[in-house]
């Protein structure tokens, strides 16, 4: 038995809130991390390639955020909000993020996952 993280991401992209409860990247990431942990604990390997664990580094490099320690959800939200890599202190609580902005960042995530798989 095995699983493919990209098949799961494809399912989530169609009905995000059904899987995550809320359509934000932090909710998507929590769901994916929890799912991956459960599969790891059950000794069920991920056969998806490229390795999804490298997605963060790929996103950080793509948008020039290599020097910041924020995760891909925060990078993609920052990009969706029009922030640049020169951002010194990223704190989501400094922003009033609308549902439309969260939707934009989630859409960007799903688009970039497709690009990452093809890279």
C-alpha positions as CSV (number, residue, x, y, z in Angstrom):
1,X,0.0,0.0,0.0
2,X,1.2,3.5,-0.8
3,X,-0.2,7.0,-1.5
4,X,0.6,9.9,-3.8
5,X,0.6,13.3,-2.1
6,X,-0.1,14.9,-5.5
7,X,-3.3,12.9,-5.9
8,X,-4.4,14.1,-2.5
9,X,-3.6,17.7,-3.4
10,X,-5.6,17.4,-6.6
11,X,-8.6,16.2,-4.6
12,X,-8.2,19.1,-2.1
13,X,-8.0,21.6,-4.9
14,X,-11.6,20.7,-6.0
15,X,-13.2,20.9,-2.6
16,X,-10.7,22.6,-0.3
17,X,-13.0,23.5,2.6
18,X,-14.4,20.0,2.8
19,X,-10.9,18.7,3.6
20,X,-9.5,21.7,5.6
21,X,-12.5,23.4,7.1
22,X,-11.4,26.8,5.8
23,X,-9.8,27.9,2.5
24,X,-6.5,29.3,3.7
25,X,-3.0,28.0,3.1
26,X,-2.4,27.5,6.8
27,X,-5.4,25.1,6.9
28,X,-4.2,23.4,3.7
29,X,-0.7,22.9,5.1
30,X,-2.0,21.6,8.4
31,X,-4.1,19.1,6.6
32,X,-1.3,17.9,4.4
33,X,1.2,17.7,7.3
34,X,-1.3,15.7,9.4
35,X,-2.1,13.4,6.5
36,X,1.6,12.8,5.8
37,X,2.3,12.2,9.5
38,X,-0.5,9.6,9.7
39,X,0.8,7.9,6.6
40,X,4.3,7.9,8.0
41,X,3.1,6.4,11.3
42,X,1.3,3.7,9.4
43,X,4.4,2.9,7.3
44,X,2.6,3.9,4.1
45,X,5.0,5.5,1.8
46,X,4.4,8.5,-0.4
47,X,5.2,7.6,-4.1
48,X,4.6,11.1,-5.4
49,X,7.6,12.7,-7.2
50,X,9.2,15.1,-6.9
51,X,9.5,15.0,-3.1
52,X,6.9,17.4,-1.7
53,X,9.1,18.2,1.2
54,X,11.3,20.3,-1.2
55,X,8.3,22.3,-2.4
56,X,9.0,25.0,0.3
57,X,12.6,25.5,-1.0
58,X,11.4,25.6,-4.6
59,X,8.8,28.3,-3.7
60,X,11.3,30.3,-1.7
61,X,13.8,30.3,-4.6
62,X,11.1,31.1,-7.2
63,X,10.0,34.2,-5.3
64,X,13.4,35.2,-3.8
65,X,12.4,34.5,-0.2
66,X,15.4,32.2,0.5
67,X,16.7,34.4,3.4
68,X,13.5,34.3,5.4
69,X,12.4,31.4,7.6
70,X,8.7,31.7,6.8
71,X,7.0,28.6,5.3
72,X,5.5,28.3,1.8
73,X,2.0,29.3,3.1
74,X,3.4,32.6,4.4
75,X,5.5,33.2,1.3
76,X,2.5,32.6,-1.1
77,X,0.2,34.8,1.1
78,X,2.9,37.5,1.1
79,X,3.1,37.3,-2.7
80,X,-0.7,37.4,-3.0
81,X,-0.7,40.5,-0.9
82,X,1.9,42.1,-3.1
83,X,4.8,41.9,-0.7
84,X,8.4,41.4,-2.0
85,X,11.3,39.3,-0.8
86,X,12.7,42.5,0.8
87,X,10.2,41.9,3.5
88,X,12.1,42.0,6.8
89,X,9.6,40.9,9.4
90,X,6.7,38.9,8.2
91,X,3.8,38.7,10.7
92,X,0.4,37.7,9.4
93,X,-1.2,39.5,12.3
94,X,0.1,42.8,10.8
95,X,-2.3,42.3,7.9
96,X,-6.1,42.3,7.5
97,X,-6.4,39.4,5.0
98,X,-9.7,39.2,3.1
99,X,-11.3,36.0,2.0
100,X,-10.5,37.0,-1.6
101,X,-6.8,37.3,-0.7
102,X,-6.8,33.9,1.0
103,X,-8.5,32.5,-2.1
104,X,-5.9,34.0,-4.3
105,X,-3.0,32.5,-2.3
106,X,-4.7,29.0,-2.3
107,X,-5.2,29.2,-6.0
108,X,-1.6,30.2,-6.4
109,X,-0.6,27.2,-4.3
110,X,-2.5,24.7,-6.5
111,X,-1.1,26.3,-9.6
112,X,2.5,26.2,-8.3
113,X,2.2,22.5,-7.2
114,X,1.3,21.7,-10.8
115,X,4.3,23.7,-12.0
116,X,6.6,22.1,-9.4
117,X,5.6,18.6,-10.5
118,X,6.5,19.4,-14.1
119,X,9.8,21.1,-13.2
